[in-house]
Amino acid sequence: MDAAAAYDAINEFVKLAAARRTRPLADNQKARMQLLDEGLRDAIQGAHPAPKRLSNPAPVKPTTPAHGVAPAKIEVKKASQALDQALELSLKDKSKLSSITADMLPKSSYTPPAVPTFMADYYSDALVPARISTADLPVQAVDSEGQTVDLDREVRVLLGLERPAEPQAAPVVQAAAAPAVRAAAPRATTPAPAAPPPKGVQAIVHIIAGGTLRGRIDGFAPKAAELNLLHKDPSRPAKTVPMREILAIFFGLGRGETPSEPMGTAMVVKLVNDRDVRGISPDYSEGGDALTIVPTPKRGSVDRIWIPAGAVKAIELL
């Protein structure tokens, strides 16, 4: 059966099936529908075979009982009734059983009622071995046949058969009298110059791409193209960070500086990395290039936070 013939057969079969739901089909329509069903089952791969039909089945007549004999009754027992009968005890077995409650059980002397069982429940003080007295120390070593075994001195000392040798005192050597030497007067030493205090303010620079940089900032210029981050070792060169890559700068307190007062506009700043910074901004202006946040409450040594406008995702005024 090609595709076109299969399509026509399926379409005709569906129409006959729909019509059978609304009205009884004629004999020729029933035969046509059965023929289409068998043909489509053979043509469609994986279709279930048609159910077997009996041609002209003969009706089974019920047998009539003999005269005067009542028909036998078939008793169907439930599964629960059969189980009850299987578990039913005889009178002799029932007489051997008696009901016992938890109160009738004897109390266990092994498990304490409140204290959990540990090693003390298995061992007592009487099982601790007594100390060996000096009279019980071994005096010699013998083999399995009772013959004395000649041991090295180190082994005899290890087994307690011999005392270790007393350590000998080092001989005292009397040194010859040294000639008198006149001590020279100590030279006056000049104290080393104190190291100069580090420049700038301790800061932590957060990068938009991720990560942080630590150092000191001397003379912060927000409108500069780059930020010079000084190293704690003055001999090492400063690290240059482009301002466009900075997410935020956490400033600490410089030497002699007073903590920033939380005055201004309370807000929550959501950064582009979905982190929130909560505090009070003394220099916030809508459409500005940057803003400063005094965190509330302050944690650690952070005094203020500088955030450029390019790192701000949203601002919520409180």
Secondary structure as a PSIPRED ss2 file (coil, helix, strand):
# PSIPRED VFORMAT (PSIPRED V4.0)

   1 M C   1.000  0.000  0.000
   2 D C   1.000  0.000  0.000
   3 A H   0.000  1.000  0.000
   4 A H   0.000  1.000  0.000
   5 A H   0.000  1.000  0.000
   6 A H   0.000  1.000  0.000
   7 Y H   0.000  1.000  0.000
   8 D H   0.000  1.000  0.000
   9 A H   0.000  1.000  0.000
  10 I H   0.000  1.000  0.000
  11 N H   0.000  1.000  0.000
  12 E H   0.000  1.000  0.000
  13 F H   0.000  1.000  0.000
  14 V H   0.000  1.000  0.000
  15 K H   0.000  1.000  0.000
  16 L H   0.000  1.000  0.000
  17 A H   0.000  1.000  0.000
  18 A H   0.000  1.000  0.000
  19 A H   0.000  1.000  0.000
  20 R H   0.000  1.000  0.000
  21 R H   0.000  1.000  0.000
  22 T H   0.000  1.000  0.000
  23 R C   1.000  0.000  0.000
  24 P C   1.000  0.000  0.000
  25 L C   1.000  0.000  0.000
  26 A C   1.000  0.000  0.000
  27 D H   0.000  1.000  0.000
  28 N H   0.000  1.000  0.000
  29 Q H   0.000  1.000  0.000
  30 K H   0.000  1.000  0.000
  31 A H   0.000  1.000  0.000
  32 R H   0.000  1.000  0.000
  33 M H   0.000  1.000  0.000
  34 Q H   0.000  1.000  0.000
  35 L H   0.000  1.000  0.000
  36 L H   0.000  1.000  0.000
  37 D H   0.000  1.000  0.000
  38 E H   0.000  1.000  0.000
  39 G H   0.000  1.000  0.000
  40 L H   0.000  1.000  0.000
  41 R H   0.000  1.000  0.000
  42 D H   0.000  1.000  0.000
  43 A H   0.000  1.000  0.000
  44 I C   1.000  0.000  0.000
  45 Q C   1.000  0.000  0.000
  46 G C   1.000  0.000  0.000
  47 A C   1.000  0.000  0.000
  48 H C   1.000  0.000  0.000
  49 P C   1.000  0.000  0.000
  50 A C   1.000  0.000  0.000
  51 P C   1.000  0.000  0.000
  52 K C   1.000  0.000  0.000
  53 R C   1.000  0.000  0.000
  54 L C   1.000  0.000  0.000
  55 S C   1.000  0.000  0.000
  56 N C   1.000  0.000  0.000
  57 P C   1.000  0.000  0.000
  58 A C   1.000  0.000  0.000
  59 P C   1.000  0.000  0.000
  60 V C   1.000  0.000  0.000
  61 K C   1.000  0.000  0.000
  62 P C   1.000  0.000  0.000
  63 T C   1.000  0.000  0.000
  64 T C   1.000  0.000  0.000
  65 P C   1.000  0.000  0.000
  66 A C   1.000  0.000  0.000
  67 H C   1.000  0.000  0.000
  68 G C   1.000  0.000  0.000
  69 V C   1.000  0.000  0.000
  70 A C   1.000  0.000  0.000
  71 P C   1.000  0.000  0.000
  72 A C   1.000  0.000  0.000
  73 K C   1.000  0.000  0.000
  74 I C   1.000  0.000  0.000
  75 E C   1.000  0.000  0.000
  76 V C   1.000  0.000  0.000
  77 K C   1.000  0.000  0.000
  78 K C   1.000  0.000  0.000
  79 A H   0.000  1.000  0.000
  80 S H   0.000  1.000  0.000
  81 Q H   0.000  1.000  0.000
  82 A H   0.000  1.000  0.000
  83 L H   0.000  1.000  0.000
  84 D H   0.000  1.000  0.000
  85 Q H   0.000  1.000  0.000
  86 A H   0.000  1.000  0.000
  87 L H   0.000  1.000  0.000
  88 E C   1.000  0.000  0.000
  89 L C   1.000  0.000  0.000
  90 S C   1.000  0.000  0.000
  91 L H   0.000  1.000  0.000
  92 K H   0.000  1.000  0.000
  93 D H   0.000  1.000  0.000
  94 K H   0.000  1.000  0.000
  95 S C   1.000  0.000  0.000
  96 K C   1.000  0.000  0.000
  97 L C   1.000  0.000  0.000
  98 S C   1.000  0.000  0.000
  99 S C   1.000  0.000  0.000
 100 I C   1.000  0.000  0.000
 101 T C   1.000  0.000  0.000
 102 A H   0.000  1.000  0.000
 103 D H   0.000  1.000  0.000
 104 M H   0.000  1.000  0.000
 105 L C   1.000  0.000  0.000
 106 P C   1.000  0.000  0.000
 107 K C   1.000  0.000  0.000
 108 S C   1.000  0.000  0.000
 109 S C   1.000  0.000  0.000
 110 Y C   1.000  0.000  0.000
 111 T C   1.000  0.000  0.000
 112 P C   1.000  0.000  0.000
 113 P C   1.000  0.000  0.000
 114 A C   1.000  0.000  0.000
 115 V C   1.000  0.000  0.000
 116 P C   1.000  0.000  0.000
 117 T C   1.000  0.000  0.000
 118 F C   1.000  0.000  0.000
 119 M H   0.000  1.000  0.000
 120 A H   0.000  1.000  0.000
 121 D H   0.000  1.000  0.000
 122 Y C   1.000  0.000  0.000
 123 Y C   1.000  0.000  0.000
 124 S C   1.000  0.000  0.000
 125 D H   0.000  1.000  0.000
 126 A H   0.000  1.000  0.000
 127 L H   0.000  1.000  0.000
 128 V C   1.000  0.000  0.000
 129 P C   1.000  0.000  0.000
 130 A C   1.000  0.000  0.000
 131 R C   1.000  0.000  0.000
 132 I C   1.000  0.000  0.000
 133 S C   1.000  0.000  0.000
 134 T H   0.000  1.000  0.000
 135 A H   0.000  1.000  0.000
 136 D H   0.000  1.000  0.000
 137 L C   1.000  0.000  0.000
 138 P C   1.000  0.000  0.000
 139 V C   1.000  0.000  0.000
 140 Q C   1.000  0.000  0.000
 141 A C   1.000  0.000  0.000
 142 V E   0.000  0.000  1.000
 143 D C   1.000  0.000  0.000
 144 S C   1.000  0.000  0.000
 145 E C   1.000  0.000  0.000
 146 G C   1.000  0.000  0.000
 147 Q C   1.000  0.000  0.000
 148 T E   0.000  0.000  1.000
 149 V C   1.000  0.000  0.000
 150 D C   1.000  0.000  0.000
 151 L C   1.000  0.000  0.000
 152 D C   1.000  0.000  0.000
 153 R H   0.000  1.000  0.000
 154 E H   0.000  1.000  0.000
 155 V H   0.000  1.000  0.000
 156 R H   0.000  1.000  0.000
 157 V H   0.000  1.000  0.000
 158 L H   0.000  1.000  0.000
 159 L H   0.000  1.000  0.000
 160 G C   1.000  0.000  0.000
 161 L C   1.000  0.000  0.000
 162 E C   1.000  0.000  0.000
 163 R C   1.000  0.000  0.000
 164 P C   1.000  0.000  0.000
 165 A C   1.000  0.000  0.000
 166 E C   1.000  0.000  0.000
 167 P C   1.000  0.000  0.000
 168 Q C   1.000  0.000  0.000
 169 A C   1.000  0.000  0.000
 170 A C   1.000  0.000  0.000
 171 P C   1.000  0.000  0.000
 172 V C   1.000  0.000  0.000
 173 V C   1.000  0.000  0.000
 174 Q C   1.000  0.000  0.000
 175 A C   1.000  0.000  0.000
 176 A C   1.000  0.000  0.000
 177 A C   1.000  0.000  0.000
 178 A C   1.000  0.000  0.000
 179 P C   1.000  0.000  0.000
 180 A C   1.000  0.000  0.000
 181 V C   1.000  0.000  0.000
 182 R C   1.000  0.000  0.000
 183 A C   1.000  0.000  0.000
 184 A C   1.000  0.000  0.000
 185 A C   1.000  0.000  0.000
 186 P C   1.000  0.000  0.000
 187 R C   1.000  0.000  0.000
 188 A C   1.000  0.000  0.000
 189 T C   1.000  0.000  0.000
 190 T C   1.000  0.000  0.000
 191 P C   1.000  0.000  0.000
 192 A C   1.000  0.000  0.000
 193 P C   1.000  0.000  0.000
 194 A C   1.000  0.000  0.000
 195 A C   1.000  0.000  0.000
 196 P C   1.000  0.000  0.000
 197 P C   1.000  0.000  0.000
 198 P C   1.000  0.000  0.000
 199 K C   1.000  0.000  0.000
 200 G C   1.000  0.000  0.000
 201 V E   0.000  0.000  1.000
 202 Q E   0.000  0.000  1.000
 203 A E   0.000  0.000  1.000
 204 I E   0.000  0.000  1.000
 205 V E   0.000  0.000  1.000
 206 H E   0.000  0.000  1.000
 207 I E   0.000  0.000  1.000
 208 I C   1.000  0.000  0.000
 209 A C   1.000  0.000  0.000
 210 G C   1.000  0.000  0.000
 211 G C   1.000  0.000  0.000
 212 T E   0.000  0.000  1.000
 213 L E   0.000  0.000  1.000
 214 R E   0.000  0.000  1.000
 215 G E   0.000  0.000  1.000
 216 R E   0.000  0.000  1.000
 217 I E   0.000  0.000  1.000
 218 D C   1.000  0.000  0.000
 219 G C   1.000  0.000  0.000
 220 F C   1.000  0.000  0.000
 221 A C   1.000  0.000  0.000
 222 P C   1.000  0.000  0.000
 223 K C   1.000  0.000  0.000
 224 A C   1.000  0.000  0.000
 225 A C   1.000  0.000  0.000
 226 E E   0.000  0.000  1.000
 227 L E   0.000  0.000  1.000
 228 N E   0.000  0.000  1.000
 229 L E   0.000  0.000  1.000
 230 L E   0.000  0.000  1.000
 231 H C   1.000  0.000  0.000
 232 K C   1.000  0.000  0.000
 233 D C   1.000  0.000  0.000
 234 P C   1.000  0.000  0.000
 235 S C   1.000  0.000  0.000
 236 R C   1.000  0.000  0.000
 237 P C   1.000  0.000  0.000
 238 A C   1.000  0.000  0.000
 239 K E   0.000  0.000  1.000
 240 T E   0.000  0.000  1.000
 241 V E   0.000  0.000  1.000
 242 P E   0.000  0.000  1.000
 243 M H   0.000  1.000  0.000
 244 R H   0.000  1.000  0.000
 245 E H   0.000  1.000  0.000
 246 I E   0.000  0.000  1.000
 247 L E   0.000  0.000  1.000
 248 A E   0.000  0.000  1.000
 249 I E   0.000  0.000  1.000
 250 F E   0.000  0.000  1.000
 251 F E   0.000  0.000  1.000
 252 G C   1.000  0.000  0.000
 253 L C   1.000  0.000  0.000
 254 G C   1.000  0.000  0.000
 255 R C   1.000  0.000  0.000
 256 G C   1.000  0.000  0.000
 257 E C   1.000  0.000  0.000
 258 T C   1.000  0.000  0.000
 259 P C   1.000  0.000  0.000
 260 S C   1.000  0.000  0.000
 261 E C   1.000  0.000  0.000
 262 P C   1.000  0.000  0.000
 263 M C   1.000  0.000  0.000
 264 G C   1.000  0.000  0.000
 265 T E   0.000  0.000  1.000
 266 A E   0.000  0.000  1.000
 267 M E   0.000  0.000  1.000
 268 V E   0.000  0.000  1.000
 269 V E   0.000  0.000  1.000
 270 K E   0.000  0.000  1.000
 271 L E   0.000  0.000  1.000
 272 V C   1.000  0.000  0.000
 273 N C   1.000  0.000  0.000
 274 D C   1.000  0.000  0.000
 275 R C   1.000  0.000  0.000
 276 D E   0.000  0.000  1.000
 277 V E   0.000  0.000  1.000
 278 R E   0.000  0.000  1.000
 279 G E   0.000  0.000  1.000
 280 I E   0.000  0.000  1.000
 281 S E   0.000  0.000  1.000
 282 P C   1.000  0.000  0.000
 283 D C   1.000  0.000  0.000
 284 Y C   1.000  0.000  0.000
 285 S C   1.000  0.000  0.000
 286 E C   1.000  0.000  0.000
 287 G C   1.000  0.000  0.000
 288 G C   1.000  0.000  0.000
 289 D C   1.000  0.000  0.000
 290 A E   0.000  0.000  1.000
 291 L E   0.000  0.000  1.000
 292 T E   0.000  0.000  1.000
 293 I E   0.000  0.000  1.000
 294 V E   0.000  0.000  1.000
 295 P E   0.000  0.000  1.000
 296 T C   1.000  0.000  0.000
 297 P C   1.000  0.000  0.000
 298 K C   1.000  0.000  0.000
 299 R C   1.000  0.000  0.000
 300 G C   1.000  0.000  0.000
 301 S C   1.000  0.000  0.000
 302 V C   1.000  0.000  0.000
 303 D C   1.000  0.000  0.000
 304 R E   0.000  0.000  1.000
 305 I E   0.000  0.000  1.000
 306 W E   0.000  0.000  1.000
 307 I E   0.000  0.000  1.000
 308 P E   0.000  0.000  1.000
 309 A H   0.000  1.000  0.000
 310 G H   0.000  1.000  0.000
 311 A H   0.000  1.000  0.000
 312 V E   0.000  0.000  1.000
 313 K E   0.000  0.000  1.000
 314 A E   0.000  0.000  1.000
 315 I E   0.000  0.000  1.000
 316 E E   0.000  0.000  1.000
 317 L E   0.000  0.000  1.000
 318 L C   1.000  0.000  0.000
